């Protein structure tokens, strides 16, 4: 039996519908944006690449402060506002016609997207019990992939038409999807902000900044996650595992066209295979993952599967085209299985090892791994796979396996930290 295609009715289903509403537009956006910016906006490919790199670099820095804002002011309100901001930034792409306006709109888009991801995670944490979060995230990931696939089909239609109106329609669809996402999130129950919770007052009946607490007040003004070394290490290791993200969009297309005799259309077929597998099986893979221990075991298993996938991909070079195609399909199936296991385990760890009152801040930091992987992944994968060939595939698989095994000790260190009592924040000076 397969898992139910939808989460339970109520807040969980609303979160899934919000995910679906913007992922359809995103799917269309992803397959058309490069040609829109070059053919309609009139930018050179180099400027498009530079602008998007700058935008995602800025966006990666915005995740933590926007996540802190969600913790302090309430994640639902923050998520709604950031969804609206994302939609408006997409709408801005409809009217920009120069490089600097493009960069400004792209930076706004990237910041809003990064903050929205953190706020959504904080909202989910406030609405769903710890043991149910990974399962819900699996539903959301399945929904995301289904929406992206549907959106990619619409984007393909726009590419086929090739008209300015068709491109503008795609961007309008994506903007409307984020506005609908914000409206759906507004129907989710509110979760109070917890970052401003005040501990009991001291013996003077106020929050005193006494001699033993004066330094701690300044320390509490900085994001806690930047001082949390185990969680930083966890994020860095997860970034290594996320190097698989540009594999389908860049690494495999280049490998197939330059190193194998397989047909070019196989690139699209492997993308459909991946999104279909995640849509159908992500929830099943996430079953049984409800603690740091089960999560680290899942990540270790996924490391071995990813190593096997890399080895299989390497075998597709220098063989007849039909054999190469069969080998690539087998490798893609293994890669999808590794992706689902790694994702489910990482979700569980990212929530369980974050302080309960700082989920938005910590999720904002954990999400920077996605941005770094997307930024550095193309350079790393191009060097490893296209230039090095088989040794590069094996090195990628070995690095993934090593990172997956290192997750265990790092998670245990972080778990010890989360079990300690949270220190009281420094108090304000007494008016005496």
C-alpha positions in Angstrom: 0.0 0.0 0.0 1.1 3.5 -0.7 0.8 6.4 1.7 -2.1 8.7 1.6 -1.5 11.4 -1.1 -2.6 14.2 1.3 -1.9 15.1 4.9 -4.8 15.1 7.4 -7.4 17.9 7.1 -6.8 21.0 9.0 -3.6 23.1 9.4 -1.4 20.3 7.9 -3.5 20.2 4.7 -3.5 24.0 4.5 0.3 24.0 4.7 0.3 21.5 1.8 -2.0 23.5 -0.3 0.1 26.6 0.3 3.1 24.6 -0.8 1.3 23.5 -3.9 0.0 27.0 -4.8 3.5 28.5 -5.1 5.4 25.4 -6.4 3.3 25.2 -9.6 4.4 28.8 -10.5 7.9 28.0 -9.4 8.1 25.0 -11.7 7.1 27.2 -14.7 9.5 30.0 -13.5 12.5 27.6 -13.2 12.3 26.4 -16.8 11.6 29.8 -18.4 13.5 32.3 -16.3 16.8 32.1 -18.1 15.3 32.7 -21.5 12.9 35.4 -20.2 15.8 37.4 -18.7 17.8 37.1 -21.9 15.1 37.4 -24.6 12.5 39.7 -23.0 14.5 41.7 -20.4 17.5 41.8 -22.8 20.3 40.9 -20.4 23.4 38.9 -21.4 23.7 35.4 -20.0 26.8 36.5 -18.1 24.8 39.3 -16.4 21.9 37.0 -15.6 24.3 34.6 -13.9 26.1 37.4 -12.0 22.8 38.9 -10.9 21.4 35.7 -9.6 24.6 34.8 -7.8 24.6 38.1 -6.0 20.9 37.7 -5.2 21.3 34.3 -3.6 24.4 35.4 -1.7 22.4 38.2 -0.2 19.4 35.9 0.3 21.6 33.4 2.3 22.5 36.2 4.7 18.8 37.2 5.2 17.6 33.8 6.3 18.8 34.0 9.9 17.5 37.6 10.8 14.2 36.9 9.1 13.9 33.6 10.9 14.6 35.5 14.2 11.8 37.9 13.3 9.4 35.0 12.8 10.4 33.6 16.2 9.8 36.9 17.9 6.7 38.2 16.2 5.0 35.0 15.3 5.7 32.7 12.3 2.3 32.9 10.7 2.3 36.6 10.2 5.9 36.6 9.1 5.2 33.8 6.6 2.2 35.6 5.1 4.2 38.9 4.7 7.1 37.1 3.2 4.9 35.2 0.8 3.4 38.5 -0.3 6.9 40.0 -0.7 8.0 37.1 -2.8 5.0 37.5 -5.1 5.6 41.2 -5.4 9.2 40.6 -6.3 8.3 38.1 -9.0 5.8 40.7 -10.3 8.6 43.2 -10.4 10.4 41.0 -13.0 7.5 41.8 -15.3 8.6 45.5 -15.6 12.4 45.5 -15.1 14.4 46.2 -18.2 17.9 46.9 -17.0 20.6 45.1 -15.0 20.4 47.1 -11.8 16.6 46.9 -11.5 17.0 43.2 -12.2 19.5 42.7 -9.4 17.3 44.7 -7.0 14.3 42.6 -7.8 16.4 39.4 -7.7 17.8 40.3 -4.3 14.3 41.0 -2.9 13.1 37.7 -4.3 16.0 35.7 -2.8 15.7 37.4 0.6 11.9 36.8 0.7 12.3 33.2 -0.4 14.9 32.5 2.3 12.9 34.1 5.0 9.7 32.4 3.9 11.3 29.0 4.1 12.5 29.7 7.7 9.1 31.2 8.8 7.2 28.2 7.3 9.4 25.8 9.2 8.9 27.7 12.4 5.1 27.7 11.8 5.1 24.0 11.2 7.1 23.4 14.4 4.5 25.4 16.4 1.6 23.5 14.9 2.8 19.9 14.7 4.2 17.7 17.4 7.9 16.8 17.1 7.3 13.2 16.2 5.0 14.1 13.3 7.1 16.8 11.7 9.2 14.7 9.4 6.1 12.9 8.1 4.4 16.2 7.3 7.6 17.5 5.7 7.6 14.4 3.5 4.1 15.2 2.4 5.1 18.8 1.7 8.1 17.6 -0.3 5.9 15.3 -2.3 3.5 18.2 -2.9 6.4 20.4 -3.9 7.6 17.9 -6.5 4.1 17.4 -7.9 3.7 21.2 -8.2 7.1 21.7 -9.8 6.4 18.9 -12.4 3.0 20.5 -13.3 4.6 23.9 -13.5 7.4 22.7 -15.6 4.9 21.4 -18.1 3.2 24.8 -18.2 6.6 26.4 -18.6 7.4 24.0 -21.5 4.3 25.2 -23.2 5.5 28.8 -22.9 8.8 27.8 -24.3 7.1 26.1 -27.2 5.1 29.3 -27.9 8.2 31.4 -27.5 6.3 34.7 -27.3 6.7 37.6 -24.9 3.1 37.2 -23.8 3.7 33.5 -22.9 6.8 34.4 -20.8 4.9 37.2 -19.0 2.1 34.8 -18.3 4.5 32.4 -16.6 5.8 35.2 -14.3 2.3 36.4 -13.6 1.3 32.8 -12.7 4.2 32.5 -10.2 3.4 35.9 -8.6 -0.3 34.9 -8.2 0.8 31.6 -6.7 2.7 33.3 -3.9 -0.3 35.6 -3.2 -2.5 32.6 -2.9 0.1 30.9 -0.7 -0.1 33.9 1.6 -3.9 33.8 1.7 -3.8 30.1 2.6 -1.2 30.6 5.3 -3.5 33.3 6.8 -6.1 30.6 7.5 -3.6 28.5 9.5 -3.9 28.9 13.3 -1.6 31.6 14.7 1.5 30.5 16.6 2.6 33.0 19.2 6.1 34.4 19.0 8.4 32.7 21.6 11.6 34.6 21.1 10.5 37.4 23.5 9.5 35.1 26.3 10.7 36.7 29.6 11.9 34.5 32.5 10.7 35.2 36.0 12.0 38.5 37.4 14.9 38.6 39.8 14.8 39.4 43.4 14.3 43.1 42.7 11.1 42.4 40.8 12.6 43.4 37.4 15.0 42.2 34.8 18.3 43.4 36.3 21.5 43.6 34.5 23.7 42.9 37.4 27.4 42.3 37.6 27.2 38.6 36.7 24.9 39.3 33.7 26.1 42.4 31.9 28.1 40.5 29.3 25.4 38.1 28.7 23.0 40.8 27.6 25.2 41.8 24.7 25.7 38.1 23.8 21.9 37.5 23.7 21.6 40.4 21.2 23.5 38.3 18.6 21.9 35.3 16.9 22.3 32.2 19.1 22.9 29.9 16.1 26.2 31.6 15.1 27.6 30.5 18.5 26.2 27.0 18.3 29.2 25.0 16.9 27.5 21.6 16.7 24.6 23.0 14.7 27.0 25.0 12.4 28.9 21.7 11.8 25.6 19.9 11.1 24.7 22.6 8.5 28.1 22.3 6.8 27.8 18.6 6.6 24.3 18.9 5.2 25.6 21.3 2.6 28.0 18.6 1.3 25.1 16.2 1.0 23.1 18.9 -0.8 25.7 19.0 -3.6 23.3 16.5 -5.3 20.9 19.4 -5.9 22.5 20.7 -9.2 23.1 17.1 -10.3 19.9 16.8 -12.3 19.9 20.4 -13.7 23.6 20.6 -14.5 25.9 17.7 -13.6 24.0 14.9 -15.4 23.1 17.0 -18.5 26.7 17.8 -19.1 27.8 14.3 -18.3 25.3 12.8 -20.7 26.0 15.1 -23.6 29.8 15.1 -23.2 30.8 11.8 -21.8 28.1 9.3 -22.9 26.4 8.2 -26.1 22.9 8.5 -24.6 20.3 10.6 -26.3 20.0 14.2 -25.1 16.2 13.8 -24.3 17.2 11.4 -21.5 18.0 14.5 -19.4 14.3 15.3 -19.3 13.4 11.7 -18.6 15.7 11.5 -15.6 14.2 14.7 -14.2 10.7 13.3 -14.5 11.9 10.0 -12.9 13.3 11.9 -9.9 10.3 14.2 -9.4 7.9 11.3 -9.8 9.7 9.1 -7.4 9.9 11.8 -4.7 6.2 12.5 -5.2 5.2 8.9 -4.8 7.6 7.6 -2.2 8.9 10.4 0.0 6.2 9.9 2.6 6.9 6.1 2.8 10.7 6.7 3.1 10.1 9.1 6.0 8.1 6.5 8.0 9.9 5.5 11.2 12.1 8.6 11.3 11.1 10.4 14.5 14.2 10.9 16.5 17.8 12.0 16.1 18.9 8.4 16.3 16.6 7.2 13.5 17.5 10.3 11.5 21.2 9.7 11.6 20.7 6.0 10.6 18.7 7.2 7.6 21.3 9.6 6.6 24.1 7.0 6.8 22.1 4.6 4.6 21.5 7.3 2.1 25.3 7.9 2.0 25.9 4.3 0.9 23.1 4.6 -1.7 24.5 7.8 -3.1 27.9 6.2 -3.4 26.4 3.4 -5.3 24.5 5.9 -7.6 27.8 7.7 -8.4 29.5 4.5 -9.2 26.7 3.4 -11.5 26.6 6.8 -13.2 30.4 6.5 -13.9 29.8 3.2 -15.7 27.6 4.9 -18.3 30.7 6.4 -20.1 32.3 4.5 -23.0 29.4 2.0 -23.6 26.8 1.7 -26.4 24.0 4.2 -26.2 21.2 1.7 -25.2 23.4 0.4 -22.4 24.3 3.9 -21.3 20.7 4.9 -21.1 19.8 1.8 -19.0 22.7 2.5 -16.7 21.8 6.2 -16.3 18.2 5.3 -15.4 19.5 2.8 -12.8 21.8 5.5 -11.4 19.0 8.1 -11.3 16.7 5.6 -9.4 19.5 5.1 -6.8 20.1 8.9 -6.6 16.3 9.5 -6.0 16.4 6.9 -3.2 19.4 8.6 -1.6 17.8 12.0 -1.9 14.6 10.9 -0.1 16.5 9.3 2.8 18.9 12.2 3.2 16.1 14.7 3.1 14.0 13.0 5.7 16.9 12.5 8.1 18.1 16.1 7.7 14.6 17.5 8.4 14.4 15.6 11.6 17.8 16.6 12.8 17.3 20.3 11.9 14.2 20.5 14.0 15.2 18.3 17.0 18.6 20.0 17.5 17.2 23.5 17.4 16.0 25.3 20.6 12.2 25.3 20.7 12.0 29.1 20.9 14.4 29.7 18.0 13.2 27.4 15.3 12.9 30.2 12.7 16.4 31.5 13.4 17.9 28.0 13.3 16.0 27.0 10.2 17.0 30.2 8.5 20.7 29.2 9.1 20.2 25.5 8.2 18.6 26.7 4.9 21.7 28.5 3.9 23.1 25.1 3.0 20.7 25.0 0.1 21.9 28.4 -1.2 25.6 27.5 -0.8 25.0 24.1 -2.6 23.2 25.9 -5.5 26.0 28.5 -5.7 29.0 26.3 -5.4 27.5 23.1 -6.8 27.8 24.0 -10.5 31.5 24.7 -10.2 32.2 21.6 -8.0 30.2 19.2 -10.2 31.6 20.6 -13.5 35.1 20.1 -12.2 34.5 16.7 -10.7 32.3 15.1 -13.3 33.0 16.7 -16.7 36.8 17.2 -16.2 37.7 14.2 -14.0 35.2 11.7 -15.2 35.0 8.4 -13.2 37.4 9.5 -10.4 35.3 12.6 -10.0 32.1 10.5 -9.6 33.8 8.3 -7.0 35.1 11.3 -5.1 31.6 12.9 -5.0 30.2 9.6 -3.7 33.0 9.2 -1.1 32.5 12.8 0.1 28.8 12.2 0.5 29.4 9.0 2.4 31.9 10.6 4.7 29.6 13.5 5.4 26.7 11.2 6.1 28.7 9.3 8.7 30.0 12.4 10.3 26.4 13.5 10.9 26.1 11.0 13.8 28.8 12.3 16.2 27.9 15.9 15.4 24.2 15.2 16.1 25.1 13.6 19.4 27.1 16.7 20.5 24.2 18.9 19.5 21.8 16.7 21.4 23.8 17.1 24.6 23.6 20.9 24.1 19.8 20.9 23.6 19.4 18.8 26.8 21.0 21.5 28.9 18.8 24.2 30.6 18.6 27.3 28.5 20.5 30.2 30.2 18.3 33.1 31.3 18.7 36.2 29.1 20.4 39.1 30.6 18.2 41.5 32.4 17.7 45.2 31.8 19.3 47.7 34.3 17.2 48.4 37.4 15.9 51.9 37.9 17.1 52.4 41.5 
